[in-house]
Amino acid sequence: MNHEIKIKDLIFAEDSHYKTENVKIGSKIFSTPIKALDLKKNITDISVNQKIKGINEVYRIFNSKSLNNVQTTDREQTINNEVNRLFKKYSSDDEVNICFTEFEDIRIPNEDEIEYLTNLSYVHSDITPLPMLPKVSKNITSDNFNEYNTFIKKAIDTIEVLNNKPIMGVIPMSIPSTFMPMLLKTYTDNGITALCLDFQGSTVGSSLTKIRALVKSIKKQNLLEKSFIYSINLGAGKLPKTKEVVPAKDILSFGYGFDAIGGQHVRKKLSPEVRAKILSSKNMFENSLRLFNKNDYGYYRATKKETIEGVYPKDSSIPLAILEKIKSNSNVDKLFNQEQQGFEAVNLRTIIKEDHKLLSYLNKKKYVEKNDIKMLENIKNK
């Protein structure tokens, strides 16, 4: 079947790797750069601005035990209903929906497990992403890469049995650079030009050499103008207790050639003792709450009313009164950040089209560091 997505009206910035394009998946079209919305972060009765919408994602995590439970009980129908309910409630007919699946065991899933994971993604997605195996991919070496690559081929073949949608290949950013060209070849040999880069909680800065290796491989296969690159589980960086604001590194990833930024779904593994201590603390949300400011590209610690009011913009759909009660609902700041990053993505499209340059705009952002500007410039030059 046809795996191709269609790219039109591609424009690169003259001074960096920022770009804007129109992407067609099936009958649906959206513009990039774009912030994909993690629907699990949505809150009933709060609707984000329609201007930023275009891609929605739902992310489901499974292991051997949960998959066995799904396949031997009525849990399968429950999961289908849960995923379908989110897309129905928060998306419209002209938006692209993507259902990601993760298998969290330290082994490669068997054929029945692959079948279920790909089926779940397929029936709920406009473009079918392959399953993610974070614990497996973190331990890939020359001894076991072929095994992982075989899994990728099996997953593709499973979807191909009955398929009329594009497929999205997954590239774990934890694998060594040397395997990226081989993995990319597996995708291109199957006509797949949509790629999802899984950062597994790490930041762009920790993967620069791998990003360069991947972009070079895409360039060598003459796919730079034909590919759609999506990032997921991209880390925003730490916000230490000693700082009230830190640079927002994740929003800069558009400058490394990414078309869409998805959600961050990596779960922190805490011991029962640490988890109990956090839950009993009056400041249990202190380390996790942060607000993105698109005016200066900073992440602000949202523990003070004055800070929230200082960062709060006029275009936010989240009422200030609800945001100020942020400790009662830890999704409020995440929803706020999704919308604000979405507004900034739309703004970047306009700048690329009208000014054809980005770095002078970024240079005015207080928390964009000179080293970041230099790195974005070097990506273009080299």
C-alpha positions in Angstrom: 0.0 0.0 0.0 1.0 3.7 -0.1 3.2 4.8 2.7 3.9 8.2 1.3 3.1 11.5 2.9 3.0 14.5 0.6 5.1 17.6 1.3 4.3 20.9 -0.4 5.3 24.6 -0.1 8.6 23.8 1.6 10.6 26.9 2.7 13.9 26.8 4.5 15.2 29.7 6.5 18.3 31.2 4.9 20.4 31.3 8.1 19.4 28.1 9.9 17.7 24.7 9.5 14.3 26.0 10.5 11.7 25.3 7.9 8.0 25.5 7.2 5.9 23.2 4.9 2.4 21.8 4.3 2.1 18.2 5.1 -0.7 16.0 3.7 -1.6 12.7 5.4 -4.5 11.1 3.7 -7.0 13.9 3.2 -5.8 16.0 6.1 -3.3 18.9 5.8 -1.4 20.8 8.4 1.4 23.3 8.4 4.8 23.1 10.2 6.5 23.8 12.5 3.7 22.6 14.9 3.3 21.5 18.5 1.4 18.2 18.7 -1.1 18.1 21.5 -0.9 15.3 24.1 -4.6 14.8 24.7 -4.1 13.2 28.2 -3.0 16.7 29.3 -6.3 18.2 28.3 -8.8 19.3 31.0 -12.5 19.2 30.7 -14.2 22.5 29.9 -10.9 24.1 28.8 -10.4 24.3 25.0 -7.0 25.5 23.6 -7.0 28.0 20.7 -8.0 26.4 17.4 -5.2 28.4 15.7 -2.5 26.0 17.1 -4.2 22.7 16.4 -3.4 20.2 13.7 -1.9 17.1 15.3 -3.2 15.1 18.4 -1.4 12.2 20.1 -2.3 9.6 22.6 0.4 7.4 24.2 -0.2 4.0 25.7 2.4 2.0 27.6 2.3 -1.9 27.9 4.4 -4.7 29.3 4.1 -8.5 29.1 1.6 -8.7 32.0 -0.7 -5.9 30.7 -0.7 -7.3 27.2 -1.5 -10.8 28.4 -4.4 -9.2 30.4 -5.6 -7.3 27.3 -5.5 -10.4 25.1 -7.3 -12.7 27.6 -10.0 -10.4 29.1 -12.4 -7.7 28.0 -9.7 -5.1 28.7 -9.1 -4.7 25.0 -12.5 -3.1 24.4 -11.9 -0.8 27.4 -8.6 0.4 26.0 -10.2 1.0 22.6 -13.0 3.0 24.2 -10.5 5.1 26.3 -8.4 6.0 23.2 -11.4 6.7 21.0 -13.0 8.8 23.7 -10.0 11.1 23.9 -9.8 11.7 20.1 -13.5 12.1 19.9 -13.7 14.6 22.7 -10.7 16.8 21.9 -10.1 16.6 18.1 -11.9 17.5 15.0 -12.3 15.7 11.6 -9.6 17.8 9.9 -6.9 17.1 12.5 -4.3 14.3 12.3 -4.6 11.8 15.2 -1.7 9.5 16.2 -1.8 6.7 18.8 1.7 5.7 20.0 2.4 2.4 21.8 5.3 1.5 24.0 6.5 -1.9 25.1 8.4 -1.4 28.3 9.9 -4.8 28.8 13.6 -5.4 28.3 12.9 -7.8 25.5 11.5 -7.6 22.0 7.8 -8.4 21.8 6.6 -11.7 20.3 4.4 -11.9 17.2 1.1 -11.7 19.0 2.3 -8.7 21.0 3.5 -7.0 17.9 0.1 -7.7 16.3 -1.8 -6.1 19.1 0.4 -3.0 19.4 0.4 -2.2 15.7 -3.4 -2.9 15.5 -4.1 -0.5 18.3 -2.0 2.2 16.7 -3.4 1.6 13.2 -7.1 1.7 14.0 -6.8 5.0 16.0 -4.2 6.8 13.8 -4.1 8.7 10.5 -0.5 7.7 10.2 0.6 4.5 12.0 3.7 4.7 14.3 5.7 1.6 14.9 5.9 0.4 18.6 8.6 1.9 20.8 10.9 -0.3 22.8 12.9 2.1 25.1 14.6 -0.5 27.3 15.6 -2.6 24.3 16.9 0.3 22.2 19.0 1.6 25.2 21.1 -1.6 25.0 21.6 -1.9 21.2 25.1 -3.0 20.1 26.5 -4.6 17.0 25.6 -7.9 18.6 21.9 -7.3 18.7 21.1 -4.6 16.2 20.0 -7.1 13.6 17.5 -8.5 16.1 16.0 -5.0 16.6 16.0 -4.3 12.9 14.2 -7.6 12.3 11.6 -6.5 14.8 11.1 -3.3 12.8 10.6 -5.3 9.6 8.1 -7.7 11.3 6.1 -4.7 12.6 6.0 -3.2 9.1 4.9 -6.5 7.6 2.2 -6.9 10.2 0.7 -3.5 9.3 1.1 -4.2 5.6 -1.2 -7.2 5.7 -4.1 -4.8 5.5 -3.0 -1.2 5.2 -4.2 2.0 3.5 -2.4 4.5 5.6 1.2 5.9 5.8 3.5 4.4 8.4 5.8 6.4 10.7 9.1 4.8 11.5 10.6 5.2 14.9 14.3 6.1 15.5 15.4 5.8 19.2 17.9 8.5 20.0 19.5 6.1 22.5 21.0 3.9 19.8 24.6 4.6 18.6 24.9 6.8 15.5 26.5 4.1 13.4 23.1 2.2 13.3 21.0 5.1 12.2 21.8 4.9 8.4 20.9 1.1 8.5 17.7 1.8 10.3 16.8 4.6 8.0 17.5 2.3 5.0 15.0 -0.2 6.4 12.4 2.5 6.4 13.2 4.0 3.0 13.3 0.5 1.4 9.7 0.2 2.6 8.7 3.7 1.3 8.5 5.2 4.7 9.4 8.9 4.8 7.8 9.9 8.1 10.1 9.5 11.1 9.5 9.8 14.8 12.7 10.5 16.9 12.2 9.1 20.4 14.4 11.0 22.9 13.3 9.0 25.9 13.5 12.0 28.2 16.9 13.3 27.0 17.4 16.8 25.6 18.3 17.9 22.1 21.7 19.0 23.3 22.6 15.5 24.4 21.9 14.1 20.9 23.5 16.6 18.6 26.0 14.2 16.9 23.1 11.6 16.4 20.9 14.3 14.9 23.6 15.3 12.5 24.2 11.6 11.5 20.5 11.2 10.9 20.1 14.4 8.8 23.2 13.4 6.8 21.7 10.0 6.1 18.4 11.6 5.0 20.3 14.0 2.8 22.3 11.3 1.1 19.1 9.5 0.2 17.6 12.7 -1.3 14.8 12.7 1.2 15.4 16.0 2.9 12.6 17.7 1.0 10.3 14.7 1.2 10.5 13.7 4.9 8.4 14.6 7.9 10.3 14.5 11.2 8.4 14.2 14.5 10.0 14.3 18.0 8.6 12.6 21.1 9.6 12.3 24.7 11.9 15.3 24.3 13.3 16.5 27.6 12.8 20.1 28.6 15.9 20.0 30.9 16.0 20.3 34.7 14.6 23.2 36.7 16.7 23.1 39.9 15.3 24.4 43.2 18.0 27.1 43.2 16.6 28.7 40.0 13.4 30.5 39.2 13.9 30.3 35.5 15.9 28.2 33.0 16.3 28.3 29.2 13.6 26.4 27.3 15.8 24.1 25.2 13.0 21.9 23.7 11.4 24.7 21.7 14.7 25.2 19.9 14.5 21.7 18.4 12.6 23.1 15.4 15.9 24.6 14.4 17.4 21.1 14.1 15.0 20.1 11.3 12.1 18.8 13.3 8.6 19.5 11.9 6.6 18.6 15.0 7.2 18.3 18.7 5.1 15.8 20.6 4.6 15.1 24.2 6.9 13.9 27.0 5.7 10.6 28.3 8.7 9.2 30.1 7.9 8.1 33.6 10.3 8.7 36.4 11.1 5.6 38.3 11.0 6.3 42.1 11.4 4.0 45.0 8.4 3.5 47.3 10.1 5.4 50.0 10.8 8.5 47.8 7.3 8.4 46.3 5.7 8.3 49.7 7.9 11.2 50.8 6.9 13.3 47.8 3.2 12.6 48.2 3.3 13.6 51.9 5.1 16.8 51.2 3.3 20.1 51.1 5.4 21.1 48.1 4.9 17.9 46.2 4.5 19.8 42.9 7.4 22.2 43.3 9.9 20.4 41.1 7.5 19.5 38.3 5.6 22.8 37.7 7.0 25.1 35.1 5.5 27.7 32.7 6.9 28.5 29.3 7.3 32.1 28.3 7.3 32.5 24.5 8.5 36.1 24.8 11.9 35.1 26.3 12.1 31.3 25.8 12.4 30.7 29.5 10.7 28.1 31.8 9.6 29.7 35.0 9.0 28.0 38.4 5.3 28.4 39.0 5.2 28.4 42.8 4.5 32.1 43.4 1.4 34.0 42.3 3.6 36.9 41.2 5.5 34.7 38.8 2.4 33.2 37.3 0.9 36.7 36.7 4.2 37.9 35.3 4.4 35.1 32.7 0.6 34.9 31.9 -0.1 36.1 28.3 -3.3 37.6 26.9 -3.7 34.9 24.4 -3.9 32.0 26.9 -7.1 30.0 26.9 -6.4 28.8 30.4 -8.1 31.2 32.9 -5.6 32.9 35.2 -7.7 32.0 38.2 -7.3 28.2 37.4 -3.6 28.6 36.7 -3.1 30.2 40.1 -4.6 27.1 41.7 -2.1 25.0 39.8 -1.3 22.8 42.8 -4.8 21.3 42.7 -4.3 20.0 39.1 -0.8 19.2 37.8 -2.0 19.1 34.2 -2.9 22.8 34.1 0.7 24.0 33.5 1.3 21.2 30.9 -1.8 22.3 29.0 -0.7 25.9 29.3 2.8 25.1 27.9 1.4 23.1 25.0 -0.7 26.0 23.9 2.0 28.6 24.3 4.5 26.4 22.4 1.8 26.0 19.7 1.5 29.8 19.4 5.2 30.1 19.0 5.3 27.4 16.3 2.7 29.3 14.3 4.7 32.5 14.8 7.9 30.8 13.5 6.0 29.8 10.3 5.2 33.5 9.6 8.8 34.6 10.3 10.3 32.0 7.9 7.9 32.9 5.2 8.2 36.7 5.5 11.7 37.3 6.8 13.4 34.1 5.5 15.7 34.3 8.6 15.3 33.2 12.2 18.6 33.7 14.1 18.2 37.5 14.6 14.7 36.9 16.0 16.1 34.2 18.4 19.0 36.5 19.4 16.4 38.8 21.0 15.1 36.1 23.3 16.6 36.6 26.8 17.1 32.9 27.6 18.4 31.7 24.2 22.1 31.3 24.8 24.8 32.4 22.4 26.1 28.8 22.1 22.6 27.7 21.0 22.6 30.4 18.3 26.0 29.3 17.1 25.0 25.6 17.0 21.8 26.4 15.0 23.9 28.4 12.6 26.5 25.6 12.3 23.9 23.0 11.5 22.9 25.1 8.4 26.5 25.9 7.3 27.8 22.3 7.7 
